[in-house]
């Protein structure tokens, strides 16, 4: 049945439905008439799709008009290429139903690689490579040391048989957001009349589970970091301010007022593989963080070392130079990936299972434990929402602080002269 012209291609749109044969010819004709009436109603009520474009074509158009930060776009494209295009990308936009999308979410919860029970070797890269790089010169450390617990870099690079692993709930929510945004645009553009994603049950919100280092572990990390003064300054600054790694890497000397002890986070460094760029902080808002006197002294000593290195090569630290920089004039920022990897190696040497972002959790939990109010903690961390994000993330630690406050109050309040309980 003719249903108009495709808005993208200009071709005719035909609604088709096959009627299975009934016991008699008359019954078949009656059923066909019912189907014809239903299709006519769809055309009259403008409920039929205005295009036969596929989900892939919709996603291409949606990405063309999407206005998001560069790293967010790369994350979206990665999810689309891995989870959406291979599964429902070839379907016509008007044929995507609630059951289709919920089935996709179910398959992602079973296996992030959509294996459907297939057995295959999971290669670590799509480029040409050796699946096992052990050679006579690259001997296995476990064999050489006769210790199965020893770390071997070549064993870590072996391509192994696929083992199903569910996709994290947070990643499924990203896929849900992508599909919801794309199909909302399709409704706005008149491609379809209703958004099927609106009726899909959204994946549950992952429960935050911050795991900050303990006080003893933090002391061990600082002691190890201070074997290199510059690295120790970086770790101490991050631990104290709770800033994100990109914000610390993007901090400039012009953003520090060491006379008043204030740091202003105006920008952040984004990184994808080897490409780096300067951008706004995550919440697109500048924030001021007060520094304690000891940290100010550490930063003054760090500046003196930077000045000395610059003079040694007959140059000077730039006024807008980066506080943490690998070059003498501080004209280039430290790579965010580099500091993450260095911190990870340091933690492994100490036998600790932690990563750089946990220093941010450490700063937040220590402030909460000290009785600092949530809005102040949120302001130092750069959380939006007036503390709602902070409260949701660190609920367990807030409850612990509240319990300590209750005990402290009970210890200080006067005791009434109550009559003894009857025995």
DOVO-892286 format. One record per residue (C-alpha): residue number from 1; residue in three letters; x, y, z. Coordinates in steps of 0.05 Angstrom, whole numbers, plus 5000, padded with zeros to 4 digits. Layout:
<nodes>
NODE, NUM, ALA, X, Y, Z
...
</nodes>
This chain:
<nodes>
NODE, 1, UNK, 5000, 5000, 5000
NODE, 2, UNK, 5027, 5069, 4981
NODE, 3, UNK, 5045, 5110, 5043
NODE, 4, UNK, 5080, 5171, 5014
NODE, 5, UNK, 5151, 5189, 4994
NODE, 6, UNK, 5215, 5175, 5033
NODE, 7, UNK, 5241, 5241, 5061
NODE, 8, UNK, 5313, 5221, 5049
NODE, 9, UNK, 5312, 5185, 4983
NODE, 10, UNK, 5248, 5211, 4951
NODE, 11, UNK, 5227, 5139, 4935
NODE, 12, UNK, 5157, 5113, 4946
NODE, 13, UNK, 5142, 5080, 5014
NODE, 14, UNK, 5100, 5017, 5009
NODE, 15, UNK, 5069, 4985, 5070
NODE, 16, UNK, 5068, 4909, 5063
NODE, 17, UNK, 5039, 4854, 5105
NODE, 18, UNK, 5031, 4781, 5086
NODE, 19, UNK, 4965, 4747, 5103
NODE, 20, UNK, 4971, 4673, 5117
NODE, 21, UNK, 4922, 4627, 5081
NODE, 22, UNK, 4859, 4608, 5119
NODE, 23, UNK, 4814, 4547, 5113
NODE, 24, UNK, 4773, 4577, 5057
NODE, 25, UNK, 4785, 4630, 5005
NODE, 26, UNK, 4730, 4673, 5034
NODE, 27, UNK, 4762, 4674, 5103
NODE, 28, UNK, 4829, 4693, 5072
NODE, 29, UNK, 4797, 4751, 5034
NODE, 30, UNK, 4763, 4776, 5098
NODE, 31, UNK, 4830, 4774, 5135
NODE, 32, UNK, 4863, 4812, 5078
NODE, 33, UNK, 4809, 4865, 5081
NODE, 34, UNK, 4822, 4874, 5156
NODE, 35, UNK, 4897, 4883, 5143
NODE, 36, UNK, 4882, 4932, 5087
NODE, 37, UNK, 4837, 4973, 5133
NODE, 38, UNK, 4889, 4974, 5188
NODE, 39, UNK, 4944, 4997, 5140
NODE, 40, UNK, 4898, 5051, 5112
NODE, 41, UNK, 4885, 5076, 5183
NODE, 42, UNK, 4959, 5079, 5196
NODE, 43, UNK, 4969, 5123, 5134
NODE, 44, UNK, 4909, 5167, 5152
NODE, 45, UNK, 4932, 5175, 5224
NODE, 46, UNK, 5005, 5187, 5200
NODE, 47, UNK, 5029, 5129, 5244
NODE, 48, UNK, 5069, 5096, 5188
NODE, 49, UNK, 5143, 5112, 5182
NODE, 50, UNK, 5160, 5171, 5138
NODE, 51, UNK, 5224, 5138, 5114
NODE, 52, UNK, 5254, 5070, 5103
NODE, 53, UNK, 5321, 5094, 5129
NODE, 54, UNK, 5359, 5045, 5173
NODE, 55, UNK, 5384, 5054, 5244
NODE, 56, UNK, 5454, 5062, 5215
NODE, 57, UNK, 5431, 5120, 5172
NODE, 58, UNK, 5396, 5152, 5232
NODE, 59, UNK, 5458, 5146, 5275
NODE, 60, UNK, 5501, 5178, 5220
NODE, 61, UNK, 5453, 5237, 5215
NODE, 62, UNK, 5448, 5243, 5291
NODE, 63, UNK, 5524, 5244, 5300
NODE, 64, UNK, 5528, 5299, 5247
NODE, 65, UNK, 5484, 5346, 5290
NODE, 66, UNK, 5507, 5322, 5359
NODE, 67, UNK, 5542, 5375, 5400
NODE, 68, UNK, 5583, 5342, 5455
NODE, 69, UNK, 5654, 5344, 5482
NODE, 70, UNK, 5705, 5308, 5438
NODE, 71, UNK, 5719, 5251, 5487
NODE, 72, UNK, 5645, 5239, 5497
NODE, 73, UNK, 5636, 5234, 5421
NODE, 74, UNK, 5692, 5183, 5416
NODE, 75, UNK, 5659, 5142, 5471
NODE, 76, UNK, 5591, 5146, 5436
NODE, 77, UNK, 5622, 5125, 5369
NODE, 78, UNK, 5658, 5067, 5403
NODE, 79, UNK, 5592, 5041, 5434
NODE, 80, UNK, 5555, 5050, 5368
NODE, 81, UNK, 5607, 5012, 5328
NODE, 82, UNK, 5613, 4954, 5377
NODE, 83, UNK, 5541, 4945, 5403
NODE, 84, UNK, 5490, 4979, 5357
NODE, 85, UNK, 5512, 4975, 5284
NODE, 86, UNK, 5528, 4899, 5285
NODE, 87, UNK, 5461, 4882, 5319
NODE, 88, UNK, 5404, 4929, 5299
NODE, 89, UNK, 5440, 4976, 5251
NODE, 90, UNK, 5410, 4945, 5189
NODE, 91, UNK, 5338, 4950, 5213
NODE, 92, UNK, 5291, 5003, 5186
NODE, 93, UNK, 5279, 5057, 5237
NODE, 94, UNK, 5204, 5044, 5236
NODE, 95, UNK, 5214, 4970, 5250
NODE, 96, UNK, 5251, 4979, 5315
NODE, 97, UNK, 5205, 4957, 5371
NODE, 98, UNK, 5210, 4956, 5447
NODE, 99, UNK, 5223, 4881, 5445
NODE, 100, UNK, 5281, 4892, 5396
NODE, 101, UNK, 5317, 4941, 5441
NODE, 102, UNK, 5305, 4903, 5506
NODE, 103, UNK, 5332, 4840, 5471
NODE, 104, UNK, 5395, 4879, 5453
NODE, 105, UNK, 5404, 4900, 5526
NODE, 106, UNK, 5394, 4828, 5548
NODE, 107, UNK, 5448, 4803, 5500
NODE, 108, UNK, 5496, 4856, 5526
NODE, 109, UNK, 5484, 4833, 5598
NODE, 110, UNK, 5503, 4763, 5576
NODE, 111, UNK, 5564, 4779, 5534
NODE, 112, UNK, 5595, 4845, 5516
NODE, 113, UNK, 5621, 4815, 5450
NODE, 114, UNK, 5553, 4788, 5427
NODE, 115, UNK, 5583, 4719, 5416
NODE, 116, UNK, 5515, 4682, 5417
NODE, 117, UNK, 5551, 4620, 5441
NODE, 118, UNK, 5604, 4620, 5386
NODE, 119, UNK, 5674, 4597, 5405
NODE, 120, UNK, 5731, 4639, 5378
NODE, 121, UNK, 5800, 4668, 5395
NODE, 122, UNK, 5795, 4738, 5423
NODE, 123, UNK, 5852, 4777, 5392
NODE, 124, UNK, 5881, 4836, 5430
NODE, 125, UNK, 5884, 4879, 5367
NODE, 126, UNK, 5854, 4881, 5298
NODE, 127, UNK, 5922, 4894, 5267
NODE, 128, UNK, 5970, 4840, 5243
NODE, 129, UNK, 6005, 4810, 5304
NODE, 130, UNK, 6032, 4747, 5336
NODE, 131, UNK, 5982, 4713, 5383
NODE, 132, UNK, 6039, 4687, 5427
NODE, 133, UNK, 6102, 4731, 5430
NODE, 134, UNK, 6144, 4682, 5471
NODE, 135, UNK, 6209, 4666, 5435
NODE, 136, UNK, 6278, 4640, 5454
NODE, 137, UNK, 6297, 4712, 5472
NODE, 138, UNK, 6230, 4729, 5503
NODE, 139, UNK, 6227, 4673, 5554
NODE, 140, UNK, 6169, 4666, 5601
NODE, 141, UNK, 6186, 4697, 5668
NODE, 142, UNK, 6144, 4644, 5704
NODE, 143, UNK, 6187, 4588, 5673
NODE, 144, UNK, 6253, 4623, 5685
NODE, 145, UNK, 6235, 4639, 5758
NODE, 146, UNK, 6199, 4573, 5769
NODE, 147, UNK, 6144, 4614, 5800
NODE, 148, UNK, 6073, 4612, 5772
NODE, 149, UNK, 6056, 4677, 5809
NODE, 150, UNK, 6111, 4716, 5774
NODE, 151, UNK, 6089, 4770, 5726
NODE, 152, UNK, 6106, 4758, 5652
NODE, 153, UNK, 6093, 4814, 5603
NODE, 154, UNK, 6090, 4765, 5545
NODE, 155, UNK, 6038, 4720, 5579
NODE, 156, UNK, 5994, 4782, 5587
NODE, 157, UNK, 5996, 4793, 5512
NODE, 158, UNK, 5975, 4723, 5491
NODE, 159, UNK, 5910, 4720, 5451
NODE, 160, UNK, 5863, 4672, 5487
NODE, 161, UNK, 5797, 4638, 5474
NODE, 162, UNK, 5736, 4682, 5485
NODE, 163, UNK, 5703, 4679, 5553
NODE, 164, UNK, 5635, 4713, 5559
NODE, 165, UNK, 5637, 4776, 5603
NODE, 166, UNK, 5575, 4819, 5615
NODE, 167, UNK, 5576, 4892, 5595
NODE, 168, UNK, 5575, 4939, 5655
NODE, 169, UNK, 5508, 4971, 5673
NODE, 170, UNK, 5538, 5040, 5663
NODE, 171, UNK, 5558, 5023, 5592
NODE, 172, UNK, 5489, 4996, 5576
NODE, 173, UNK, 5460, 5062, 5602
NODE, 174, UNK, 5505, 5099, 5552
NODE, 175, UNK, 5478, 5056, 5495
NODE, 176, UNK, 5407, 5072, 5521
NODE, 177, UNK, 5423, 5146, 5520
NODE, 178, UNK, 5450, 5142, 5449
NODE, 179, UNK, 5388, 5106, 5423
NODE, 180, UNK, 5341, 5152, 5461
NODE, 181, UNK, 5375, 5214, 5433
NODE, 182, UNK, 5377, 5188, 5362
NODE, 183, UNK, 5304, 5165, 5360
NODE, 184, UNK, 5281, 5230, 5393
NODE, 185, UNK, 5313, 5266, 5334
NODE, 186, UNK, 5278, 5219, 5286
NODE, 187, UNK, 5211, 5239, 5317
NODE, 188, UNK, 5230, 5313, 5312
NODE, 189, UNK, 5251, 5305, 5240
NODE, 190, UNK, 5185, 5269, 5223
NODE, 191, UNK, 5217, 5202, 5206
NODE, 192, UNK, 5173, 5166, 5257
NODE, 193, UNK, 5115, 5188, 5299
NODE, 194, UNK, 5133, 5154, 5365
NODE, 195, UNK, 5199, 5140, 5400
NODE, 196, UNK, 5202, 5065, 5418
NODE, 197, UNK, 5259, 5078, 5467
NODE, 198, UNK, 5212, 5118, 5512
NODE, 199, UNK, 5176, 5053, 5528
NODE, 200, UNK, 5240, 5013, 5541
NODE, 201, UNK, 5258, 5002, 5614
NODE, 202, UNK, 5322, 5041, 5625
NODE, 203, UNK, 5381, 5001, 5655
NODE, 204, UNK, 5389, 5012, 5729
NODE, 205, UNK, 5437, 5065, 5753
NODE, 206, UNK, 5503, 5033, 5777
NODE, 207, UNK, 5513, 5042, 5852
NODE, 208, UNK, 5576, 5084, 5865
NODE, 209, UNK, 5629, 5045, 5903
NODE, 210, UNK, 5689, 5090, 5917
NODE, 211, UNK, 5750, 5053, 5944
NODE, 212, UNK, 5799, 5105, 5971
NODE, 213, UNK, 5866, 5084, 5999
NODE, 214, UNK, 5870, 5078, 6074
NODE, 215, UNK, 5911, 5127, 6116
NODE, 216, UNK, 5968, 5077, 6120
NODE, 217, UNK, 5965, 5063, 6045
NODE, 218, UNK, 5964, 5138, 6030
NODE, 219, UNK, 6026, 5147, 6073
NODE, 220, UNK, 6061, 5090, 6035
NODE, 221, UNK, 6043, 5121, 5968
NODE, 222, UNK, 6068, 5189, 5988
NODE, 223, UNK, 6134, 5161, 6015
NODE, 224, UNK, 6145, 5123, 5950
NODE, 225, UNK, 6126, 5184, 5907
NODE, 226, UNK, 6174, 5230, 5944
NODE, 227, UNK, 6234, 5191, 5917
NODE, 228, UNK, 6224, 5240, 5860
NODE, 229, UNK, 6208, 5311, 5885
NODE, 230, UNK, 6167, 5332, 5825
NODE, 231, UNK, 6127, 5267, 5825
NODE, 232, UNK, 6117, 5273, 5900
NODE, 233, UNK, 6090, 5344, 5891
NODE, 234, UNK, 6041, 5320, 5838
NODE, 235, UNK, 6015, 5263, 5882
NODE, 236, UNK, 6009, 5307, 5944
NODE, 237, UNK, 5974, 5363, 5906
NODE, 238, UNK, 5924, 5313, 5876
NODE, 239, UNK, 5912, 5279, 5942
NODE, 240, UNK, 5900, 5346, 5978
NODE, 241, UNK, 5857, 5382, 5927
NODE, 242, UNK, 5819, 5321, 5900
NODE, 243, UNK, 5824, 5349, 5830
NODE, 244, UNK, 5815, 5306, 5768
NODE, 245, UNK, 5878, 5284, 5732
NODE, 246, UNK, 5863, 5328, 5671
NODE, 247, UNK, 5853, 5389, 5716
NODE, 248, UNK, 5919, 5378, 5752
NODE, 249, UNK, 5956, 5369, 5685
NODE, 250, UNK, 5922, 5432, 5658
NODE, 251, UNK, 5939, 5476, 5718
NODE, 252, UNK, 5982, 5537, 5700
NODE, 253, UNK, 6026, 5580, 5744
NODE, 254, UNK, 5979, 5638, 5729
NODE, 255, UNK, 5923, 5597, 5762
NODE, 256, UNK, 5962, 5594, 5828
NODE, 257, UNK, 5963, 5650, 5878
NODE, 258, UNK, 6013, 5624, 5929
NODE, 259, UNK, 6012, 5689, 5969
NODE, 260, UNK, 5939, 5676, 5988
NODE, 261, UNK, 5941, 5600, 5980
NODE, 262, UNK, 5888, 5593, 5925
NODE, 263, UNK, 5886, 5550, 5863
NODE, 264, UNK, 5837, 5564, 5807
NODE, 265, UNK, 5819, 5506, 5761
NODE, 266, UNK, 5801, 5539, 5695
NODE, 267, UNK, 5816, 5483, 5645
NODE, 268, UNK, 5831, 5410, 5637
NODE, 269, UNK, 5873, 5367, 5590
NODE, 270, UNK, 5835, 5316, 5549
NODE, 271, UNK, 5871, 5257, 5517
NODE, 272, UNK, 5853, 5203, 5467
NODE, 273, UNK, 5912, 5157, 5451
NODE, 274, UNK, 5969, 5205, 5434
NODE, 275, UNK, 5925, 5266, 5419
NODE, 276, UNK, 5918, 5318, 5474
NODE, 277, UNK, 5879, 5383, 5478
NODE, 278, UNK, 5859, 5436, 5528
NODE, 279, UNK, 5785, 5441, 5546
NODE, 280, UNK, 5738, 5466, 5601
NODE, 281, UNK, 5732, 5428, 5666
NODE, 282, UNK, 5680, 5373, 5668
NODE, 283, UNK, 5625, 5418, 5695
NODE, 284, UNK, 5646, 5476, 5649
NODE, 285, UNK, 5655, 5520, 5711
NODE, 286, UNK, 5718, 5550, 5742
NODE, 287, UNK, 5728, 5535, 5815
NODE, 288, UNK, 5773, 5561, 5870
NODE, 289, UNK, 5806, 5514, 5920
NODE, 290, UNK, 5842, 5538, 5982
NODE, 291, UNK, 5911, 5507, 5995
NODE, 292, UNK, 5939, 5494, 6064
NODE, 293, UNK, 6005, 5527, 6086
NODE, 294, UNK, 6045, 5462, 6080
NODE, 295, UNK, 6022, 5450, 6008
NODE, 296, UNK, 6038, 5523, 5991
NODE, 297, UNK, 6110, 5512, 6016
NODE, 298, UNK, 6115, 5448, 5974
NODE, 299, UNK, 6092, 5487, 5912
NODE, 300, UNK, 6142, 5543, 5926
NODE, 301, UNK, 6198, 5492, 5929
NODE, 302, UNK, 6172, 5461, 5864
NODE, 303, UNK, 6173, 5529, 5831
NODE, 304, UNK, 6245, 5539, 5853
NODE, 305, UNK, 6265, 5473, 5821
NODE, 306, UNK, 6229, 5493, 5757
NODE, 307, UNK, 6266, 5560, 5755
NODE, 308, UNK, 6332, 5525, 5767
NODE, 309, UNK, 6321, 5476, 5709
NODE, 310, UNK, 6301, 5533, 5663
NODE, 311, UNK, 6363, 5574, 5681
NODE, 312, UNK, 6407, 5513, 5668
NODE, 313, UNK, 6386, 5515, 5594
NODE, 314, UNK, 6386, 5591, 5589
NODE, 315, UNK, 6310, 5601, 5589
NODE, 316, UNK, 6256, 5620, 5638
NODE, 317, UNK, 6190, 5590, 5662
NODE, 318, UNK, 6133, 5620, 5622
NODE, 319, UNK, 6084, 5662, 5661
NODE, 320, UNK, 6027, 5619, 5635
NODE, 321, UNK, 6068, 5555, 5637
NODE, 322, UNK, 6041, 5490, 5665
NODE, 323, UNK, 6055, 5475, 5738
NODE, 324, UNK, 6071, 5402, 5721
NODE, 325, UNK, 6111, 5400, 5656
NODE, 326, UNK, 6163, 5355, 5625
NODE, 327, UNK, 6201, 5413, 5592
NODE, 328, UNK, 6244, 5468, 5626
NODE, 329, UNK, 6202, 5528, 5606
NODE, 330, UNK, 6137, 5493, 5626
NODE, 331, UNK, 6107, 5506, 5558
NODE, 332, UNK, 6080, 5435, 5551
NODE, 333, UNK, 6032, 5398, 5597
NODE, 334, UNK, 6044, 5330, 5628
NODE, 335, UNK, 6004, 5275, 5593
NODE, 336, UNK, 5944, 5251, 5634
NODE, 337, UNK, 5956, 5179, 5611
NODE, 338, UNK, 6029, 5183, 5632
NODE, 339, UNK, 6013, 5202, 5704
NODE, 340, UNK, 5959, 5148, 5708
NODE, 341, UNK, 6007, 5095, 5684
NODE, 342, UNK, 6063, 5119, 5729
NODE, 343, UNK, 6017, 5119, 5790
NODE, 344, UNK, 5993, 5049, 5772
NODE, 345, UNK, 6064, 5022, 5768
NODE, 346, UNK, 6081, 5055, 5835
NODE, 347, UNK, 6020, 5023, 5868
NODE, 348, UNK, 6037, 4954, 5841
NODE, 349, UNK, 6108, 4960, 5869
NODE, 350, UNK, 6077, 4972, 5937
NODE, 351, UNK, 6028, 4914, 5927
NODE, 352, UNK, 5968, 4960, 5928
NODE, 353, UNK, 5906, 4952, 5883
NODE, 354, UNK, 5889, 5025, 5870
NODE, 355, UNK, 5892, 5077, 5816
NODE, 356, UNK, 5902, 5152, 5809
NODE, 357, UNK, 5828, 5171, 5812
NODE, 358, UNK, 5824, 5139, 5882
NODE, 359, UNK, 5864, 5199, 5908
NODE, 360, UNK, 5802, 5241, 5891
NODE, 361, UNK, 5760, 5193, 5933
NODE, 362, UNK, 5812, 5197, 5989
NODE, 363, UNK, 5806, 5273, 5991
NODE, 364, UNK, 5730, 5271, 5992
NODE, 365, UNK, 5725, 5217, 6046
NODE, 366, UNK, 5776, 5251, 6091
NODE, 367, UNK, 5739, 5317, 6087
NODE, 368, UNK, 5673, 5282, 6104
NODE, 369, UNK, 5706, 5245, 6162
NODE, 370, UNK, 5732, 5312, 6188
NODE, 371, UNK, 5660, 5338, 6191
NODE, 372, UNK, 5663, 5385, 6131
NODE, 373, UNK, 5593, 5398, 6103
NODE, 374, UNK, 5573, 5365, 6037
NODE, 375, UNK, 5566, 5430, 5997
NODE, 376, UNK, 5637, 5450, 6014
NODE, 377, UNK, 5663, 5382, 5995
NODE, 378, UNK, 5624, 5385, 5929
NODE, 379, UNK, 5653, 5454, 5915
NODE, 380, UNK, 5725, 5430, 5925
NODE, 381, UNK, 5714, 5369, 5881
NODE, 382, UNK, 5677, 5408, 5826
NODE, 383, UNK, 5613, 5368, 5832
NODE, 384, UNK, 5551, 5400, 5802
NODE, 385, UNK, 5482, 5396, 5834
NODE, 386, UNK, 5497, 5430, 5900
NODE, 387, UNK, 5523, 5367, 5933
NODE, 388, UNK, 5473, 5316, 5906
NODE, 389, UNK, 5528, 5279, 5866
NODE, 390, UNK, 5575, 5281, 5926
NODE, 391, UNK, 5521, 5254, 5973
NODE, 392, UNK, 5502, 5198, 5924
NODE, 393, UNK, 5574, 5177, 5913
NODE, 394, UNK, 5597, 5179, 5986
NODE, 395, UNK, 5533, 5159, 6022
NODE, 396, UNK, 5568, 5105, 6063
NODE, 397, UNK, 5622, 5152, 6087
NODE, 398, UNK, 5570, 5206, 6104
NODE, 399, UNK, 5533, 5155, 6147
NODE, 400, UNK, 5598, 5137, 6183
NODE, 401, UNK, 5612, 5210, 6197
NODE, 402, UNK, 5541, 5220, 6222
NODE, 403, UNK, 5548, 5161, 6270
NODE, 404, UNK, 5613, 5191, 6297
NODE, 405, UNK, 5577, 5258, 6306
NODE, 406, UNK, 5521, 5225, 6344
NODE, 407, UNK, 5571, 5191, 6391
NODE, 408, UNK, 5609, 5256, 6401
NODE, 409, UNK, 5544, 5292, 6418
NODE, 410, UNK, 5524, 5237, 6466
NODE, 411, UNK, 5591, 5243, 6502
NODE, 412, UNK, 5585, 5318, 6512
NODE, 413, UNK, 5512, 5329, 6528
NODE, 414, UNK, 5489, 5334, 6601
NODE, 415, UNK, 5455, 5274, 6633
NODE, 416, UNK, 5386, 5284, 6664
NODE, 417, UNK, 5370, 5256, 6732
NODE, 418, UNK, 5323, 5202, 6710
NODE, 419, UNK, 5288, 5157, 6759
NODE, 420, UNK, 5315, 5087, 6764
NODE, 421, UNK, 5277, 5036, 6722
NODE, 422, UNK, 5231, 4991, 6760
NODE, 423, UNK, 5258, 4921, 6769
</nodes>
